[in-house]
Amino acid sequence: MELVFALVIGGLYAAGIYMILRRSIVKLIIGLALLSQAANLLIFAVGRPGRGTPPIVAKDATTLLPPFSDPLPQALILTAIVISFAVTAFALILIKRAYQEVGTDDLDAMRTTDQRQHAGTP
Amino acid sequence: MFTIPAVVLTGFVASVAAPWLWRRLPRRIATGILVFVPLALFAYFLNLAGPVSVGQSFGVSLPWVPQLGITFSFAIDGLSVLFALLITGIGALVALYASGYLQGDAHAGRFYAYIMLFMGSMLGLVLADNLILLFVFWELTSISSYFLIGYNHERQEARAAALQSLLVTGVGGLILLAGFILLGSVGGSYDVSALLQNGEAVRSSPLYLAVLLLIVIGACTKSAQFPFHFWLPAAMEAPSPVSAYLHSATMVKAGVYLLARISPILGATPEWHYLLSLVGATTMLVGAALAFGQSDLKRILAYTTVSALGMLVLMIGLDTLSSMEAAMVFLVAHALYKGALFLVAGTVDHETGTRDIRRLGGLRRLMPVTALAALLAALSMAGLPPLLGFIGKELLYEAKLQAPATAWILTAAGIGTNVLFVALAARVLTAPFLGSLKETPHKPGEPGLSMLAGPVLLGLLGLLCGLFPYALGKTLIIPAVAATRADQTTLELALWHGFNPVLALSLVTLATGFAVFLLTGSLLRATAFLGRLRSLGPARWYAIGMKALIGFASLCTDVLQNGRLGWYLLTIVLASLLLVGYPLFVLIPEGAGPALTAPAFHELLIAVVILLAALGAILASSRLAAVAALGVVGFGMALLFVFYGAPDLAMTQFAIESLTVILFVLVIHKLPKFSKLSGRGERLRDGIVAAAGGVMMCLLTLIILRQPLDSAVTPFYAANSLLLAQGRNVVNVILVDFRALDTLGEITVLAVAGLGGFALLRLRLTRKERQ
């Protein structure tokens, strides 16, 4: 099972890194999303999850008894998922607006703050 | 006990208040206040001179950074009183002079702010008893000098000169700081008064030479010693009152002050003697020789200032009783006559519109009072009796004759310098004021009282001190010498010393100097070829150094700050690979955790699907396909969460992933289509980097999972989830109870992102409205 996690984490990181290095802004966003998935899975794996052992206190017990998957990384990831959604949504709007203003999706063409490449201005 | 810090602080308070005073009050009252401040301080120090001259000393020490031995400590002795009187006295005259000189200047308030800042810093410098404190004030004087040289900031030359002086003195300041820290560690304290007790230990330390060199270099940059002298003539871009105040009378003497102050600690060794004598004598000759070739009034004065500073450093280097006496007397004499001459030069410039002595002449009839002040100052500069300059020159000769070694070389160099001084003094006096009146840009006339008071008073002081030297010696010179030397001085200043070798030297100097003055024209023609040597001078090296520095900086910017996001990310990724990879594979020992468990078939299947989907997201040629692939990755992740005991995560992931895909699809038609932007080589490079990153993260996961898990927090949640928070689902309990505030923060982030997105979308509408 460790091998499955390791492979998926490695694969997602590689895909994410490749995508954020692209010059297209849309690919950059997709790369960011992939990277956050990979990071979430890494945190999850560090908690040594076990098959079918959710961190829920049994009906007849007063405390959580082993074996259980670590609840702490899960709580962290839950927060991370929501936050990365917020970031992705914001980034999407940002690049949409940037594309409308600048008229290109090439990050290398967005190097200066002056308006030379401004699409709308004469 | 707070009097001395308050005195130092006064200048800084006045600096802050000056622009306000200038704006709000009538000019006369504002000037009055700004002249009164240094004048009051002058009175304070004059009042202290009496007690100090009978051996009393004043000091105060407040803790600042006790852990590092840095204290806010000040001490007043004869040397500081002498300097403080020069700083405040000339400061008052300059403040008065500037009110006339800068008449009609809209930014004069700013000028006074800088001048007062300088005065406070310079007072702090000469009163500080702690080396680090002294360094702070030292740098503050450099900074105020930068502001003042660049006062006419529209002029490109002024800005360049200001920067040059700041860089030269600033680099020197850093070297000085290194010297101070070394001295502090060798001598066991940063307090000068403590170091004075410990001089023997410092001199016998193996680090002595390093301390000496560093501090001397620092002092030499400030006091414009060869080969750092070039910034001072360039600094003549400053308004003339600034040249009179900072660049002749006070700031450039800070290095001399420092050397005199630490001479009991570092002095009296052959290294001290030869190093300072060599630097001082060279500067003295080079300065006088360079002054001879100038035709700008202020530049002549600047180069003779360089020369005079060289004499002072030479005297401190000789480190005998008579040389210290000579240094102190000449210091006062020079401050008086050079301050006066700079103010005169300022007046001439102000009235006629030029400082070129070839275009000036006959001003004595139009400006008789200024001419009188110039006469007094020039006579003192030439070293004629009965002015203070004469006494100073006599003492200089005496000290050189009594030098422990190389007396005849130094005496010869001294004669050469003084001959040139006589000739230059004659030229500075005669060229503008004698002869026939010449056509000048402005119509000249005698300036107002404010611009007459300074030069006349300084000139008269030079005469008075020359006529009554005993009083000056008793109240100021002897205490100042006593502060730098253990042996008692029996100096009695007098105009007439009888017929002796020194008098003979004086007569020879005067005669030769006058001859040189008469032959100025032909001498200049004969030495014109020397002008070509200028291109070899240190100013050129400075220019080359600056060019190289700026070139290097723009190279660094081009490489590191080139505006390409991909490049930045590549740097970050590569750096992370290195910084994570090295400790991961080299430093961390093999873990002894639980053995690996075999994967189940359905898990492998999900893994393959996720990886294929990630690959699909990369290779997709349409945006929609890429987003769909991204969604598949997310749902695959959710399945993994389901299998591995994380139902809450799985639910959240499903919900959020669906939302993300919907969001993408909604805006995707507004997004640019994919196009192949990067070439084959770039993709290959990025592919290799990405693969390396993936492999490293894969190995990282495996290595982590081989380490035993040791969580101190989880057991608490496991034990208390139901008992304390009444919840069986521990993940939920953590989110809404134990770490509820974090969740609130997370909700806030969502809200802010939503607001931000909304604002971004609205932004376009308002722009359209505006257009």
Interface residues (C-beta under 8 A of the other chain):
Chain A: M1 E2 L3 V4 F5 A6 L7 V8 I9 G10 G11 L12 Y13 A14 A15 I17 Y18 M19 I20 L21 R22 R23 S24 I25 V26 K27 L28 I30 A33 L34 Q37 A38 N40 L41 L42 F44 A45 V46 G47 R48 P49 G50 R51 G52 T53 P54 P55 I56 V57 A61 T62 T63 L64 L65 F68 S69 D70 P71 L72 Q74 A75 I77 L78 T79 I81 V82 I83 F85 A86 V87 T88 A89 F90 L92 I93 L94 I95 K96 R97 Y99 Q100 T104 D105 D106 L107 D108 M110 R111 T112
Chain B: N562 G563 R564 L565 G566 L569 L570 V573 L596 T597 A598 P599 A600 E603 L604 I606 A607 I610 L611 A614 L615 A617 I618 R623 A626 V627 L630 V633 G634 M637 L640 F641 F643 Y644 G645 A646 P647 D648 L649 T652 Q653 I656 L659 T660 L663 F664 V667 K670 L671 P672 F674 S675 L677 S678 D686 G687 V689 A690 A691 G693 G694 V695 M696 M697 C698 L699 L700 T701 L702 I704 L705 L709 S711 V713 T714 Y717 A718 A719 N720 S721 L722 L723 R728 N729 V730 V731 I734 L735 R739 D742 T743 E746 V749 L750 A753 G754 G756 G757 L760 L761 L763 R764
